[in-house]
Amino acid sequence: MLRAAFPEAHLTVCDLDHDAVDFCAAHFNAVPVYSHEDIRRVRLDQSFDLIWCGSLLTHLDREQWPDFLGFFSDHLSPDGLLVFTTHGRQPIQWMRESFLITG
């Protein structure tokens, strides 16, 4: 969606999954960056106007959040925007009730 909406934008893609990064780099003309479980080991020499992070933080222990949020902050341009998603309230309620999703 980002490439379609901003065809001239410079995109960088980052993930632990090298195949996914390679796919996005090839199909969306993006710069590939391979992540690491310890975000402090990822090196980027640029800042971004937009950082979009889809549901990553939901899968991390809360102790890791400050490192990731700090990483994002360190790489945002002065007027940049960070957008990240999390599961929301319903999955939290399901976990509290020990509800299992099957299917």
CNS distance restraints for C-alpha pairs under 8 A (distance, minus, plus):
assign (resid   1 and name CA) (resid   5 and name CA) 6.08 0.50 0.50
assign (resid   2 and name CA) (resid   6 and name CA) 5.80 0.50 0.50
assign (resid   2 and name CA) (resid   7 and name CA) 7.82 0.50 0.50
assign (resid   3 and name CA) (resid   7 and name CA) 5.06 0.50 0.50
assign (resid   3 and name CA) (resid   8 and name CA) 7.90 0.50 0.50
assign (resid   3 and name CA) (resid   9 and name CA) 7.23 0.50 0.50
assign (resid   3 and name CA) (resid  11 and name CA) 7.90 0.50 0.50
assign (resid   3 and name CA) (resid  28 and name CA) 6.57 0.50 0.50
assign (resid  10 and name CA) (resid  30 and name CA) 6.86 0.50 0.50
assign (resid  10 and name CA) (resid  31 and name CA) 7.94 0.50 0.50
assign (resid  11 and name CA) (resid  28 and name CA) 7.98 0.50 0.50
assign (resid  11 and name CA) (resid  29 and name CA) 7.32 0.50 0.50
assign (resid  11 and name CA) (resid  30 and name CA) 4.71 0.50 0.50
assign (resid  11 and name CA) (resid  31 and name CA) 6.19 0.50 0.50
assign (resid  12 and name CA) (resid  25 and name CA) 7.89 0.50 0.50
assign (resid  12 and name CA) (resid  30 and name CA) 5.13 0.50 0.50
assign (resid  12 and name CA) (resid  31 and name CA) 4.47 0.50 0.50
assign (resid  12 and name CA) (resid  32 and name CA) 6.00 0.50 0.50
assign (resid  12 and name CA) (resid  33 and name CA) 7.05 0.50 0.50
assign (resid  13 and name CA) (resid  21 and name CA) 6.15 0.50 0.50
assign (resid  13 and name CA) (resid  24 and name CA) 6.89 0.50 0.50
assign (resid  13 and name CA) (resid  25 and name CA) 6.92 0.50 0.50
assign (resid  13 and name CA) (resid  30 and name CA) 6.30 0.50 0.50
assign (resid  13 and name CA) (resid  31 and name CA) 6.14 0.50 0.50
assign (resid  13 and name CA) (resid  32 and name CA) 5.28 0.50 0.50
assign (resid  13 and name CA) (resid  33 and name CA) 5.97 0.50 0.50
assign (resid  14 and name CA) (resid  21 and name CA) 6.16 0.50 0.50
assign (resid  14 and name CA) (resid  32 and name CA) 6.30 0.50 0.50
assign (resid  14 and name CA) (resid  33 and name CA) 4.69 0.50 0.50
assign (resid  14 and name CA) (resid  34 and name CA) 5.56 0.50 0.50
assign (resid  14 and name CA) (resid  35 and name CA) 5.88 0.50 0.50
assign (resid  15 and name CA) (resid  20 and name CA) 7.31 0.50 0.50
assign (resid  15 and name CA) (resid  21 and name CA) 6.13 0.50 0.50
assign (resid  15 and name CA) (resid  33 and name CA) 7.09 0.50 0.50
assign (resid  15 and name CA) (resid  34 and name CA) 5.63 0.50 0.50
assign (resid  15 and name CA) (resid  35 and name CA) 5.01 0.50 0.50
assign (resid  15 and name CA) (resid  36 and name CA) 7.89 0.50 0.50
assign (resid  16 and name CA) (resid  34 and name CA) 5.90 0.50 0.50
assign (resid  16 and name CA) (resid  35 and name CA) 4.77 0.50 0.50
assign (resid  16 and name CA) (resid  36 and name CA) 5.97 0.50 0.50
assign (resid  16 and name CA) (resid  37 and name CA) 7.40 0.50 0.50
assign (resid  17 and name CA) (resid  21 and name CA) 6.40 0.50 0.50
assign (resid  17 and name CA) (resid  34 and name CA) 7.52 0.50 0.50
assign (resid  18 and name CA) (resid  22 and name CA) 6.04 0.50 0.50
assign (resid  18 and name CA) (resid  34 and name CA) 6.26 0.50 0.50
assign (resid  19 and name CA) (resid  23 and name CA) 6.07 0.50 0.50
assign (resid  20 and name CA) (resid  24 and name CA) 6.23 0.50 0.50
assign (resid  21 and name CA) (resid  25 and name CA) 6.04 0.50 0.50
assign (resid  21 and name CA) (resid  32 and name CA) 5.83 0.50 0.50
assign (resid  21 and name CA) (resid  33 and name CA) 7.07 0.50 0.50
assign (resid  21 and name CA) (resid  34 and name CA) 7.04 0.50 0.50
assign (resid  22 and name CA) (resid  26 and name CA) 6.09 0.50 0.50
assign (resid  22 and name CA) (resid  32 and name CA) 6.57 0.50 0.50
assign (resid  23 and name CA) (resid  27 and name CA) 6.01 0.50 0.50
assign (resid  24 and name CA) (resid  28 and name CA) 5.45 0.50 0.50
assign (resid  24 and name CA) (resid  29 and name CA) 7.37 0.50 0.50
assign (resid  24 and name CA) (resid  30 and name CA) 6.57 0.50 0.50
assign (resid  24 and name CA) (resid  32 and name CA) 7.82 0.50 0.50
assign (resid  25 and name CA) (resid  29 and name CA) 5.23 0.50 0.50
assign (resid  25 and name CA) (resid  30 and name CA) 4.27 0.50 0.50
assign (resid  25 and name CA) (resid  31 and name CA) 5.78 0.50 0.50
assign (resid  25 and name CA) (resid  32 and name CA) 5.56 0.50 0.50
assign (resid  26 and name CA) (resid  30 and name CA) 7.03 0.50 0.50
assign (resid  34 and name CA) (resid  42 and name CA) 7.81 0.50 0.50
assign (resid  35 and name CA) (resid  39 and name CA) 7.00 0.50 0.50
assign (resid  35 and name CA) (resid  42 and name CA) 6.00 0.50 0.50
assign (resid  36 and name CA) (resid  41 and name CA) 6.50 0.50 0.50
assign (resid  36 and name CA) (resid  42 and name CA) 6.37 0.50 0.50
assign (resid  38 and name CA) (resid  42 and name CA) 7.68 0.50 0.50
assign (resid  39 and name CA) (resid  67 and name CA) 6.85 0.50 0.50
assign (resid  39 and name CA) (resid  68 and name CA) 6.40 0.50 0.50
assign (resid  39 and name CA) (resid  71 and name CA) 7.29 0.50 0.50
assign (resid  40 and name CA) (resid  67 and name CA) 7.11 0.50 0.50
assign (resid  40 and name CA) (resid  71 and name CA) 7.46 0.50 0.50
assign (resid  44 and name CA) (resid  75 and name CA) 7.83 0.50 0.50
assign (resid  46 and name CA) (resid  75 and name CA) 6.54 0.50 0.50
assign (resid  47 and name CA) (resid  74 and name CA) 7.70 0.50 0.50
assign (resid  47 and name CA) (resid  75 and name CA) 4.37 0.50 0.50
assign (resid  47 and name CA) (resid  76 and name CA) 5.05 0.50 0.50
assign (resid  47 and name CA) (resid  77 and name CA) 5.15 0.50 0.50
assign (resid  48 and name CA) (resid  75 and name CA) 6.08 0.50 0.50
assign (resid  48 and name CA) (resid  76 and name CA) 4.90 0.50 0.50
assign (resid  48 and name CA) (resid  77 and name CA) 5.27 0.50 0.50
assign (resid  48 and name CA) (resid  80 and name CA) 6.46 0.50 0.50
assign (resid  49 and name CA) (resid  76 and name CA) 6.14 0.50 0.50
assign (resid  49 and name CA) (resid  77 and name CA) 5.40 0.50 0.50
assign (resid  49 and name CA) (resid  79 and name CA) 6.84 0.50 0.50
assign (resid  49 and name CA) (resid  80 and name CA) 4.13 0.50 0.50
assign (resid  49 and name CA) (resid  81 and name CA) 6.11 0.50 0.50
assign (resid  50 and name CA) (resid  76 and name CA) 7.11 0.50 0.50
assign (resid  50 and name CA) (resid  80 and name CA) 5.56 0.50 0.50
assign (resid  50 and name CA) (resid  81 and name CA) 4.87 0.50 0.50
assign (resid  50 and name CA) (resid  82 and name CA) 5.91 0.50 0.50
assign (resid  50 and name CA) (resid  83 and name CA) 7.59 0.50 0.50
assign (resid  51 and name CA) (resid  72 and name CA) 7.16 0.50 0.50
assign (resid  51 and name CA) (resid  76 and name CA) 7.21 0.50 0.50
assign (resid  51 and name CA) (resid  80 and name CA) 7.84 0.50 0.50
assign (resid  51 and name CA) (resid  81 and name CA) 6.38 0.50 0.50
assign (resid  51 and name CA) (resid  82 and name CA) 4.84 0.50 0.50
assign (resid  51 and name CA) (resid  83 and name CA) 6.18 0.50 0.50
assign (resid  52 and name CA) (resid  82 and name CA) 6.09 0.50 0.50
assign (resid  52 and name CA) (resid  83 and name CA) 4.82 0.50 0.50
assign (resid  52 and name CA) (resid  84 and name CA) 5.77 0.50 0.50
assign (resid  53 and name CA) (resid  82 and name CA) 7.92 0.50 0.50
assign (resid  53 and name CA) (resid  83 and name CA) 6.24 0.50 0.50
assign (resid  53 and name CA) (resid  84 and name CA) 4.55 0.50 0.50
assign (resid  53 and name CA) (resid  85 and name CA) 6.62 0.50 0.50
assign (resid  54 and name CA) (resid  84 and name CA) 5.62 0.50 0.50
assign (resid  54 and name CA) (resid  85 and name CA) 5.19 0.50 0.50
assign (resid  54 and name CA) (resid  86 and name CA) 7.46 0.50 0.50
assign (resid  55 and name CA) (resid  59 and name CA) 7.28 0.50 0.50
assign (resid  55 and name CA) (resid  84 and name CA) 6.69 0.50 0.50
assign (resid  55 and name CA) (resid  85 and name CA) 4.77 0.50 0.50
assign (resid  55 and name CA) (resid  86 and name CA) 4.80 0.50 0.50
assign (resid  55 and name CA) (resid  87 and name CA) 6.88 0.50 0.50
assign (resid  56 and name CA) (resid  60 and name CA) 6.99 0.50 0.50
assign (resid  56 and name CA) (resid  85 and name CA) 7.66 0.50 0.50
assign (resid  56 and name CA) (resid  86 and name CA) 7.48 0.50 0.50
assign (resid  57 and name CA) (resid  65 and name CA) 6.66 0.50 0.50
assign (resid  57 and name CA) (resid  85 and name CA) 7.74 0.50 0.50
assign (resid  57 and name CA) (resid  86 and name CA) 6.60 0.50 0.50
assign (resid  58 and name CA) (resid  86 and name CA) 5.29 0.50 0.50
assign (resid  58 and name CA) (resid  87 and name CA) 6.42 0.50 0.50
assign (resid  60 and name CA) (resid  64 and name CA) 6.29 0.50 0.50
assign (resid  60 and name CA) (resid  65 and name CA) 7.13 0.50 0.50
assign (resid  61 and name CA) (resid  65 and name CA) 7.19 0.50 0.50
assign (resid  62 and name CA) (resid  66 and name CA) 7.98 0.50 0.50
assign (resid  64 and name CA) (resid  68 and name CA) 6.57 0.50 0.50
assign (resid  65 and name CA) (resid  69 and name CA) 5.95 0.50 0.50
assign (resid  66 and name CA) (resid  70 and name CA) 5.79 0.50 0.50
assign (resid  67 and name CA) (resid  71 and name CA) 6.08 0.50 0.50
assign (resid  68 and name CA) (resid  72 and name CA) 6.22 0.50 0.50
assign (resid  69 and name CA) (resid  73 and name CA) 6.09 0.50 0.50
assign (resid  70 and name CA) (resid  74 and name CA) 5.99 0.50 0.50
assign (resid  71 and name CA) (resid  75 and name CA) 6.38 0.50 0.50
assign (resid  72 and name CA) (resid  76 and name CA) 6.25 0.50 0.50
assign (resid  72 and name CA) (resid  82 and name CA) 7.32 0.50 0.50
assign (resid  76 and name CA) (resid  80 and name CA) 5.17 0.50 0.50
assign (resid  76 and name CA) (resid  81 and name CA) 7.05 0.50 0.50
assign (resid  76 and name CA) (resid  82 and name CA) 7.53 0.50 0.50
assign (resid  87 and name CA) (resid  91 and name CA) 6.33 0.50 0.50
assign (resid  87 and name CA) (resid  92 and name CA) 7.78 0.50 0.50
assign (resid  88 and name CA) (resid  92 and name CA) 6.92 0.50 0.50
assign (resid  89 and name CA) (resid  93 and name CA) 6.32 0.50 0.50
assign (resid  90 and name CA) (resid  94 and name CA) 6.29 0.50 0.50
assign (resid  91 and name CA) (resid  95 and name CA) 6.16 0.50 0.50
assign (resid  92 and name CA) (resid  96 and name CA) 6.25 0.50 0.50
assign (resid  93 and name CA) (resid  97 and name CA) 6.24 0.50 0.50
assign (resid  94 and name CA) (resid  98 and name CA) 5.96 0.50 0.50
assign (resid  94 and name CA) (resid  99 and name CA) 4.81 0.50 0.50
assign (resid  94 and name CA) (resid 100 and name CA) 7.42 0.50 0.50
assign (resid  95 and name CA) (resid  99 and name CA) 5.93 0.50 0.50
assign (resid  95 and name CA) (resid 100 and name CA) 7.95 0.50 0.50
